[in-house]
Amino acid sequence: MSRLFITFAAALAVPTAALAQHDHGGARTEAPPEARVYFITPADGDTVANPVTFHFGLQGMGIAPAGVDWPDTGHHHMFINTDPATMDMDATLPATENILHFGGGQTEVTLDLPAGEHTFWLLLGDTNHVPHDPPVMSEPITLTIE
């Protein structure tokens, strides 16, 4: 995939130390059973033009920045053309051009994306960027970028 151009650079402003593999004692942070993360906009199947603004939704939990350990909270990670189910859910999520971290507690981002079809997921991470137990993951959306 072509390199992504982030127009909202603060979305990736995550301290390097926060992304180091964390020893969290093997226990993941428990998620409430009613927790749900989803895309508010755009909608699955939309055809959109750049720049694309994504709005993230969350129910049953709250948002807290990385490094802040409040009960029943987490922060967003967006996967682009990478299925989160292929990740080690017991480890710190990597930060790549296809796995965006929103460690500041952001709930939206604007991206310039290559033309074509792309699939996106949201996955909530705990204070250490580790998915909750069970993972709080959105349904995928597929967009066509003009």
N, C-alpha and C positions, 0 to 999 in steps of 0.2 A: 504494500500500500504506500502511496505517496506520503511524504512527511506532512503532518498536520500543522496548520498555522493557528496558534492560539491568539485570539484578539483580547481575551480576558486573561492576561498573563498571571494575575494574582491567583488564579485557580490552581496553578502549579507551584505556588510559593510555599513549599513544604520543606522544613529544615531537613537536611540530609541525615542528621542523626535520628530523626523521627522515622526514617525509612529503613534504618538498619534492622537486620533480623533481631527480633525481640524474644527473649526468653520469658514467656509469661507463665511458666510453670505447667504448661500443657493444658491448662484450663481456659477455655474460651469464655468470653462474657456472654451470659445468658440473655436471650432476647425474649420479650413478652410474646405469648402465643398470637396475639392480635396484631403484632407489628407488620407493617406493609410499606414498601417503598415503590414508587411509580413515577413515570413521566407525566407531568401535567400537560406540557406542550413540548415539542410537536407530537402529533398522534401517529400511531402505527399506520404505515402505508402512505403517509403524506409525501408529496413532491415539494421540495423547498429550494430556495435560492440562498446563496451565501450573502451575508453571514447568517448562521443558524443559531437561534437562541433556544436553549433547553431550560425548562423550569422543572425542578424536582419536587416531588411530594412525598410526605412521610406521615403515616398514621400509627398510633399506638406507642410511639417513642418520640424523643426530642433530639434536637441537633446540639452537639457540643464539639468544639474544635479538637483536633488531635492533641493529645497530651492532657486533656481535661477528662477526669474520670468521674463523671456524674452518673447516677443510676439511670438505667433505661434510656441511654443516649448513644449517639454515634455520629459519624460524618460520612458524606457521600463519596463514592468512587464510581467513575463512569468507564465502562468497557466499550471499546470501539472495535468491532469485528473480531472480538476475542471473547469466547464464552467463559464466564466466570466459573462454570461448573468444571472447567479443566484446571482450575487453580487449587493449590493446597490450602484448604480452608482452616488449617491449624497454624498457618504461617502468616507473617506480615505480607501484605499485598505489595508487589513491586510497583514502582512508578516508571511507566514507559510511555511512548507516544500513543499507545493503545489502551493504557490504563491510567486514567487521570484521577488524581487525588484532590479532594476539596477539603483539606485539613483545616482550613480557616472557618469551616462551618458554612461555606457557600451553598446556596440552594438554586443557583442558576449559573449558566455559562454561555458565552457566545463564541462560536467556532467558525473558522473558514475551513471547509472540508473539500477534498477532491471530488470532482463530479463522479456520479455513479451511485450504486446501491450500497448502503452501509447498515449494519445492525448494531444496536446499542442496548446495554443493560446498565442498571444501577445496582450497586451492592453496598450496603452499609458496613462500615468498619468501626471498631471500637477505638478507644483512646490510643492504641498502638497500631492501628491500621490492620487489625486482624478481624476477619468476619465473625459475626455473632454466632451463637449456637441456639437454635438453628440459624442458618444464614438468612439475612433479610435482603432478598434479591427481587428485583422487578421482573416482570415479563419482558421479553425483548421487544424492541420496536425496530422496524426496518423502514428506512427513509431513502428516497431517491433525491440526490443532490444534483441540481441543474448546473 
